[in-house]
Amino acid sequence: MTVGLFECFSGLQQLRVMWITETQQGAATLNAEQNTIILR
């Protein structure tokens, strides 16, 4: 999943995300260069 918020909000520097699927959970810190979460 690619997060496009950094393109819409130029002042956004960092985004902390958490997710839960049927088989796993996780967290990551995203920025403009690293803006993709891989869910398997």
C-alpha positions in Angstrom: 0.0 0.0 0.0 1.4 3.4 -1.0 0.5 6.4 1.1 0.0 9.6 -1.0 -0.5 12.1 1.8 3.0 13.4 1.5 2.2 14.7 -2.0 -1.0 16.4 -0.9 0.4 17.9 2.3 3.8 19.4 1.7 4.4 20.1 5.4 3.9 16.5 6.5 7.3 15.0 7.4 6.5 11.7 9.2 3.5 9.4 9.6 3.3 6.6 12.1 1.0 3.8 10.9 -0.3 0.6 12.5 -2.2 -2.2 10.8 -3.9 -5.5 11.7 -4.8 -8.3 9.2 -6.1 -11.8 9.8 -2.6 -13.1 10.1 -0.4 -10.3 11.4 -0.1 -6.9 12.9 2.6 -4.3 12.6 3.7 -0.7 12.7 5.9 1.6 10.7 7.0 5.2 10.4 6.6 6.6 6.9 8.1 9.6 5.2 8.2 11.1 1.7 10.9 8.7 0.5 9.6 5.6 2.4 5.9 5.8 1.8 5.0 2.2 1.1 3.7 -0.5 3.5 3.8 -4.1 2.3 1.0 -6.3 3.7 1.5 -10.0 3.0 
